[in-house]
Amino acid sequence: MSMIETAAQIAAIATVIGAAFSYAVLRPLNNSIKALQKTIDEMRAEMKESREQRQELEVHLAEVDQSVRSAHHRIDALERRAHG
């Protein structure tokens, strides 16, 4: 057998092993990475939505707080009129 035939056989074997490795190891890893990326993207979207909802609640809470302060001032004024 010549060196060229031996090299061709080695190359063919390496190709088969490489294809098997790719199919058995790399493809599942790639699928797992894609699934993780999708999950991370979904979590980021949920976090963004939660952050926006929290900001809306903070604005609403500030409005309610201001309304309560105003009501307390009116109640205090009514009590002063009633007692004095």
C-alpha positions as CSV (number, residue, x, y, z in Angstrom):
1,M,0.0,0.0,0.0
2,S,1.3,3.4,-0.9
3,M,1.6,6.4,1.3
4,I,-1.2,8.1,-0.6
5,E,-3.6,5.2,-0.1
6,T,-2.8,5.2,3.6
7,A,-3.3,8.9,3.9
8,A,-6.6,8.6,2.0
9,Q,-7.8,5.9,4.4
10,I,-6.7,7.9,7.4
11,A,-8.6,10.9,6.0
12,A,-11.7,8.8,5.4
13,I,-11.6,7.4,8.9
14,A,-11.1,10.9,10.4
15,T,-14.0,12.2,8.4
16,V,-16.3,9.4,9.6
17,I,-15.2,10.0,13.2
18,G,-15.6,13.7,12.8
19,A,-19.1,13.3,11.4
20,A,-20.1,10.9,14.2
21,F,-18.6,13.3,16.8
22,S,-20.5,16.2,15.3
23,Y,-23.8,14.2,15.2
24,A,-23.4,12.7,18.6
25,V,-21.9,15.6,20.6
26,L,-21.9,18.9,18.8
27,R,-25.5,18.8,17.5
28,P,-27.1,18.2,20.9
29,L,-24.8,20.8,22.5
30,N,-25.9,23.3,19.8
31,N,-29.5,22.5,20.4
32,S,-29.1,22.9,24.1
33,I,-27.4,26.3,23.6
34,K,-30.2,27.4,21.4
35,A,-32.8,26.3,24.0
36,L,-30.9,28.2,26.7
37,Q,-30.7,31.3,24.5
38,K,-34.5,31.2,23.9
39,T,-35.1,30.8,27.7
40,I,-32.8,33.7,28.4
41,D,-34.5,35.9,25.9
42,E,-37.9,35.0,27.4
43,M,-36.7,35.8,30.9
44,R,-35.3,39.1,29.7
45,A,-38.7,40.0,28.2
46,E,-40.4,39.0,31.4
47,M,-38.0,41.1,33.4
48,K,-38.5,44.1,31.2
49,E,-42.3,43.7,31.6
50,S,-42.0,43.4,35.3
51,R,-39.8,46.4,35.5
52,E,-42.3,48.4,33.5
53,Q,-45.2,47.2,35.7
54,R,-43.2,48.2,38.8
55,Q,-42.5,51.6,37.5
56,E,-46.2,52.1,36.8
57,L,-47.0,50.9,40.3
58,E,-44.5,53.4,41.7
59,V,-46.2,56.2,39.8
60,H,-49.6,55.1,41.0
61,L,-48.4,54.8,44.5
62,A,-47.0,58.3,44.4
63,E,-50.3,59.6,43.1
64,V,-52.2,57.7,45.9
65,D,-49.8,59.1,48.5
66,Q,-50.4,62.6,47.3
67,S,-54.1,62.1,47.3
68,V,-53.9,60.7,50.9
69,R,-51.9,63.8,52.0
70,S,-54.5,66.1,50.4
71,A,-57.3,64.2,52.2
72,H,-55.5,64.5,55.5
73,H,-55.2,68.2,55.1
74,R,-58.9,68.5,54.3
75,I,-59.8,66.3,57.3
76,D,-57.5,68.4,59.5
77,A,-59.1,71.6,58.3
78,L,-62.6,70.2,58.9
79,E,-61.6,69.1,62.5
80,R,-60.3,72.6,63.2
81,R,-63.6,74.1,62.0
82,A,-65.6,71.6,64.1
83,H,-63.6,72.1,67.3
84,G,-62.7,75.6,67.1
